[in-house]
Amino acid sequence: MKIFILLVSVLLFYCGTSSPKIKNRNKEVSGSKLSPNELQDGLYAILLGKSFYPNRLTNSDKQEGESEIVFLFYLIKLDKRYILIDTGTSSIATPEITVHNWISPDKILKSAGIKSEMIGEIILTHFHSDHSGGVALFPNAKVYITPEDWNSLKNTNRSVAPKLLAKERSGKVQFVNSSLEIFQNFRILLTRGHTQGSVAIEWLISPGKKFLITGDECYWIEFCKQGQVLSSERTFSLSNNKEFLDYVSVLSSNGTKILTMHDPAVLSLGEEILPRIYKLD
């Protein structure tokens, strides 16, 4: 039934496409003369760092060994509106993994002339620290998140809990309880597979430009397209994860570009216009 609803949803919404190794870059983000007004409108992938991760914890077809992953978040610029999809981590280490060649997300954005206070909105795909750890770096941003994952974020990130509570009291947290359109043809989708409140983002820029950005419902783009699910130990609901990935397969077959937060292949889809900042559209 959920798949049927998703298929109907995508028809209404649209009205109407092997991970490479990361090049050895040790570029540090330094001051840039680029003005934020010179950064074109569009979608950008931001590279925080990289590491290796066990295949059995991803949607890989391999169970043994490890594969290189990247740590990404996304920036959308629309005139003077700046939206982040996830924030990345504000630390070189997460509870599970060390991020190699890490640079703080606010410093990377600053290299493009985007100050922390200029970020107006943040959509968190889920509460895990490599996706949400930098949320307190952007004091003016309104945060979109499910109530379940917001509570998990506060409980697992005690060091920034006071800032999160202050943001909530100030009305800068909007809880997502169902699929929500933020602006025309741009919406948050409830997935609830990876975590109890995980979400994805679907954006129809034009009939020929369609994106779906998922958190950790899947890792490797090619396997996402094939509907390859996560392992049971990495899901809140394996059935929800499978239903969402069936939906991803439908979108991909209709030309939607699938983007994840950890596949190095994302970097080959765009141009690196500044160190660690890749323009995808």
N, C-alpha and C positions, 0 to 999 in steps of 0.2 A: 504493500500500500504506500509506504514512504517513497519507494522508487517511482511509483506512478505519479505521486504528487510532485516529486522533483522534476520528472520529465515534462509534466504539464507546465510547471513553473518556468522551466528553461524556454519552452516554446513561447510562452507569454512574454518572458523577459526579453528575448531576442527579436521578437516580432518577425519575424521573418522566415590548428592546426595544432652510446656508452659515454658516460661522463668523462670529459677530458681532464687531464691533470692540470692543476693550477700552475701557472707560470711562477717561477721563483722570483717573487717580488718582495723586497723588504723595504718598500717605499714608506717613509714616515710622512704623516700628514703635517705639513707646515703651513705657515700663513699663505693665503692666496689673495691675489688682487681681484679675483672674480667677484663681481657684485651679485647679490641675489636676484637683481633684476635681469642679469645676463643669463641666469640659469633658465633654460627653456621650460615651458610647461611640459609635463609628461610624467612618466613612470621611471623610477631609478631603483636599482639594487645597490645596497650599501654593504661592503665587505668588512666585517669586524676582524676576522682571523680564520684560522683553520685548525683541524685536528684529525685524529683517526677515531673511528667509532666501530663497535662490533656489528658485523652484518646481521647477526641474529636479532638485534634490537631495531632494525629498520625494515622497510618493505622490500629488501633484497631477495633474490632467489637463492642466495647463498646463506648458509647457516654458520659456516666456519670463517675464521679470520676477521680482518678489519678492512675498512675502506676509508679513503680520505673524504672528509666532509668539510664544508665551509659553514660559517655562521653569518647569516644575512639578515637584514631587515630592509624594508622598502619605503621609499619616499615618493609621494605624489605631490607635484606642484601644479596648482591651477591659479594662475595670476598671483595674487598675494596670499593664497590659501595653501598651507603646508600640512599634509597629512602623513603620519607614519603608520605603517602596518608592522606591528611589533617594534621594539626598541633595541633589541639585542641586550647583552649583559653590560653592566657598568663595572665589571671586574674581570680580571684575566682568568679567573677560575670560576666554575660553576660547581654545584654540589657533586656533579658526576664526572666532570671533565675539565681539563685545562685547555684554554683557547690560545693557540700559538700565534705569535705576531699580532697580538690583540692591540687595538687602539679604541679608546672610548668613543661611543657613538656621537656624543656631542662635539667632540673634537673633529671628527670626520666631517660632520655637517658644517662646522664653523669654517672649514677650509673652502667651502663653497659659498661663504658669506651668509650662512643660515645660522643665526644665533638661537640658543635653546628656547628663549622666550617667544620666538617667532612660530614655533610649532603650535598649531591650533587644535589639532585632533590626533589622537592615537587610537588605533584599533588593535587590541591584543588578541591574537589567535588562541592563546591559552596562557596559563599562569607560570609555566616553567621558567626558571631564571634566565636561561639563554635567550628567551623571547621577551620577557617582561622586566628584566633586572634594571634596565635603564629608565624606567618610567618616571622616577623621581627627578631625573635630570631636566625634565621639561615642565616647568612649574605652571605654565599658562594653558597647557593642553587639556582638552576635554577627553576623557578616556571612555571608550566603548568596550564593554566586557560583560560577560554573563555574571550573574550574582554568585553562582557556584565557584567560578574561577577567581572572582574578586576576593571572596572569603579565603580561598586557598592561598592566594597571593599574600594576603595580610598575615596569615598564619605561618607561612613558610619563609617570609622575608621580614623578620622582626626588626631588623636594623632600620628599615625605611617605613615600618608600619605607621609611625606618627605622621609622616608626610602623606601617606596614603589616606589616613583618616581625615587629615586636614583637607585634602582634595575632595574627599567624599562630602564633608560638611559644607564645603563651598559650592556644591552643586556641579562639580566638574567631572562627575562620574555618571555615565548613562548606562544603565543595566539593559542588556540585550536578552529578552525573553522569547523572542521569535525572530524570524528573518526580518531584516530592517533595511530599508532603502535610505542611504545617507544623502545622496543627491541622485539626480536622474540617471538611471541605468548603472548605478553603483550601489551594491547592497552587501550586507553581512548575512551569511548563511549559517545557521546552527548545524553543527556536525555531530558533536557529542560522542565522538568515537575515541579519540586519543585521551581526552580528559572529560570530566563530567560536563564542562561548559565550553569545550573547544568550538571554534568557528572557522570559517573560510570567507574569502572576499571574492566577489564576482563583479567584473567591470566590463561593460560593453561600451567601448569608446566610440566605435562606429561599426557598421556591418562587417567590415573587414579586419577590425581590431578588437579582439575579445580576450580577456585574461581571467584566469582563476588562480588566486594565490591561497595556498593552504599552509597551515602551520605544520605540525608533525603528524597529520593524518597519513602522510606518506613522505618519503625522503627522495627517492630517485624518480625523476620525471618519467622516464620510459616505463618503469614498472607501475607508476601511478596511472598512466594511460591504459595499461593492461589490466587494471583493477587488482593489482597485487596488494594484499592486505598486510597490516602490521602483525607482529607476533602477539599472542594473547597477553604476554606480560607487559606490553607497551600500550595496552588499550584499556579504557574504561568500559567500552562496549564494543566487542568485536563485530557484532551484527550492525551497529551504527557505522563503524568504520567501513565495512563491506558495502553497505548501501551508498555511502558517500562516494566511494571509489567507483562503484558502478555508474554513478552520476558523472564523475570525472571522465570516465571512458566515453560516455555519450557526448559530453562537451568537446572532448578532444577530437572525436570523429567529425564534429561539426565545425572544426577550425579554431576552437579556443586554445590559446597558449596556456599551458599549465606551468605554474611557478611554485617552487618549494623554498624552504628556508635553509636547506643544507646541501643541495646538489650543486657541485662545481659546474655542471653544464649550464646553469643559469648565466654564468659570467660570459659564456661564448655567445649568448643571445643578444648582447649589447656592446656598446663602445665605452671604454674606460675614459671618461672625459676629464676626470681628476683622479688622483690616487684613491683607489677603493670605491669610487663612485661610477656606476655603470648605467648609462642611459639605455633603457629598453624600448622606449617609445617616445 
